[in-house]
Every structure is written in structure tokens, then in C-alpha cells.
Amino acid sequence: MSDCFDRAPGAGRGQGRGRGGGALLSGSGAAESGSSGARLGGSGFHSSGPAEPQHKPGFLQQQEPLRPPKTAPPLSGNAEHMPQTKVPPVSQDKISAHDCGSAMAKPQLVVAPVATSKLSVNAPEFYPSGYNPSFTDSSFEDGCDGYPTLTEYVKDFLNHLTEQPGCFETEIEHFAETLNGWVTTDEALQELVELIYRQATSVPNFSYMGARLCNYLSHHLTINPQSGNFRQLLLQRCRTEYENRDQAAKGDEATRKQFHAFVLFLAELYLNLEIKGTKGQVMRAEILQTGLRELLNALFSNPVDNNLICAVKLLKLTGSVLEDAWKEKGKTDMDEMVQRIENVVLDANCSRDVKQMLLKLVELRSSNWGRVHVTSTYREATPENDPNYFMNEPTFYTSEGVPFTAADPDYQEKYQELLDREDFFPDYEENGTDLSGAGDPYFDDIDDEMDPEIEEAYEKFCLESERKRKQ
């Protein structure tokens, strides 16, 4: 049912929070292996007597056998998981034989063991950090079974919806059916409204999803007590915050932050909450339209940076819808709002960046909030009724350097002149047939005979190639 309303420009939402998980392997094993490798000092030779200036031919200098490199000690706590790599003992006979074969013994590198991870490929499941596995698909299918209270069940579902917003379409119907079997009293319904409101105003980026959830429950919860149905109780909860708007806009930073979350959630409710009119038509809650107007007044009346930023977000989200609704009633509220923005830019002591945001908002409104009204279909588009008809046409230049496109009245004449002026192959058809006949100056310049120097060099090349082939 929410598809009846189009989203306002710039109202996209990141519907999921980043999650990361996994184990970060330590590089201690690599560090230890690098520090415990074998080192060769100097040339690797040690003489037992005084050094001689020269060696006689055929004399092999006796050298001390190389020590095998040490292995890296096992890491503490993981000794039972570490593979023990041992260097086989080197016999003196093999060393002597190796020394007799070469004057320089090359040491062999032994790779030290690397610390292994405790993660196992045979693990049945893996949960990223921050994921709450208590509310899984299986627990959702079981409904309220396994949950002692309604609060725990609703909290787990809201957290699940926050982590995986894409499951809204597939799981919301079963969630509503479960609530219909559980929410049977006024107190339970009020508790449900409070839980959703807190989630929508305290968790970042959940205001849009919370508004969609409220719209669905307002149409599918069957309980209708004397205190009011779900939508009525939700609007009463919002009215409590709305009445404190002036004090909240003047409060400290924490109070203003909470107030801004409420403002944006109310904007999402205005866009997503569907109400059936007296004639059965689907419409928006007009009371929310009036509330947003007063919330904007409260924000602009206290022009500090975060209040102005919240007002910009609100107008980017709902500005086009609000202006259309006000114009239908013959009101000029949006013009008054733009005038207030211009006064704030001139008089308020806000930061330079915030003033730039306000000016960009005024520019967005002057472009009809970035909307393009399609007047006709693609097949019916003509240069007379579609201003973008020639949008993708190329630009050409005359011999004088004057640009022209297909939208110019004399386009055909200029384009034909361009073809005549740049006809590089006038005597050739598309299939490549030569129509020029004999005497073409271009092809007459081509001589089949080689230059004498080139011919001589070519003969030498052939003789040299034949000689190398026979060798």
C-alpha cells in the first residue's frame, strides 16, 4: 500500500548498518621467524692460522661447518595447536663432502612455522560482530514461542529489522499476525507503540523503516480498544514531543539531538503513513502537515547550526510534497519559508558551511525540487512538446567555427555543407569499388619497384638468414 506515494527527491536512506566480523590473525609468528633465521657474517670462512696473502692453486681452505638455523619457538597458549618443525641433524660426513665439492657453501633457508588461527572451516555457523543471533529466522517462524514477554519479542524483531532491512517485505506479515495473537490489551498496545517510537528516534537510519512499520501495523492490527487504535496512540505519542518543540529547540546539545530525531521521524511518517478518506481514497495525514510547518518555525526561530541542518534535511525530504499540498489549498507557506531562509543567511551567526547548505536548498526549490515532469511518452515526443528532444544530438561546426546542432532551423543545409567539405573519399562507393579509373594521383605515386639500397639490404638479409639456417 505504501507504493501509492512516491518518495521525495533526496529521500534515499541507507537501510542497513555496516557489520564486520572475523578474526584478525596476528603477525607475531612472521616476526619471530624473521628474527630467528640464520645469519652469515662476512664471507662465512674461518681460518685456524694466520691469513696468507695468496692461496696455491688447487688448495681448498678448510671451513667450519654451518650451524643449522633455529626454529621459531611456539607461541604461548597455542602450543598444542602449533605444528612442530624440526631441522634434521646434519652429519659431519655430508658437510665434508659438500665442502670438497664447492668453495662456498650455500645455506638452505628453513621456513619457520606461522601462527595458525583458531577459526575452523568445520565451524557450523559464523556471526559477524554486532549481530544478535537470538532472533533468527527459525525463532521468527515460531512466533512468540520462546519469548517470556512481548517486550523482548518486539525488541528482537526491531533489532533484526535494523540489521537486515531487506527482510521487511517477507517477514512483516507474519510479525503482524503474531502481534494480533499477543497484543490483546490497552497496556500491550501502548507498550508496542512506545517500543517502536524509541527505536525510530534513537537508532540512526531507522526512521524510514520505523515509519513503514507503523503504516503497516496501523492497517493490519485488529485490536481497537477504547483508548484508541495503533495509529491514534502513535499520533498521541508524537504530540507529546511536539508540544515541547520550543523548549527542545532552545535546549542543550543532547536535548536538541533527540528533538531532531523526532522531527525526521515525523517527516517520514508524513510521507509513509496512509489514511483512507471518507470516499475511500488514500491520503496523507493532514495533521502531520500542520505539525511539520510549526516544527520548521521552531527550528528557524533558534538558528543554531544543528537546528538549521535539521531544517535543511526536513525540507529536502518533504519540501516538494509540502509545497504541492500547500498550493492545492492556495497557501504560500513555502514562499514564506524561503524568505525566512534568506533572512537567516543574512542575519544569523551560523557557520559558513550551514549558510551554503541553506543557499543550495533555495536553489533546489527554484528548480522544482529537482523534479522533471514528463509531458509525453517517448513515441509521442517531438521537438515542439519535448524540450529534451535534441539533448543527445552531437554538436557540429561550420567552416567558420560556428557550432550547430539538430535543433537549428538550417541544420540540413549546414550538415550537407559539412559533408561536402569533408568528403575524403568522393570516388568510392560503400562497397569499395574504385570509380576514379586510371590516373588517380594518390595511387600513381605508389611504385612497385624497390629502391636500389633497400633491394641490396634485403638481399644481404636473405643471405645471412640462409647462412644461419645451415649452421
Protein Blocks (a to p, Z undefined) as FASTA:
>chain_A
ZZmpccdehiaccfbdcddedddddfklmmmmmmmmccdehjhpacfbdcdfbdcehiac
ddddddddddddddehilmmpccdddddddfklmmmmmmmpmbdcdddddddddddfbdf
kbfbdcdehiafkbcfklmmnomnoiabfklmmmmmmmmmmmmmmlmmmmmmmmmmmmmm
mmmcfklmmmmmmmmmmmmmmmghklmmmmmmmmmmmmmcmbdcfkopfklmmmmmmmmm
mmmmmmmmmmcfklmmmmmmmmmmmmmmmmmmccddfkopacddfklmmmmmmmmmmmmm
mccfklmmmmmmmmmmmmmmmmmmmmmnopaklmmmmmmmmmmmmmmccdfklmmmmmmm
mmmmmnonopacdfbdfklpcfklmmklmmmpccdddfkopacdfkbmklmmmmmmmmmm
mmmblmbcfkopafkbghiaklmmpcfbdcfklmmmmmmmmmmmmmmmmZZ
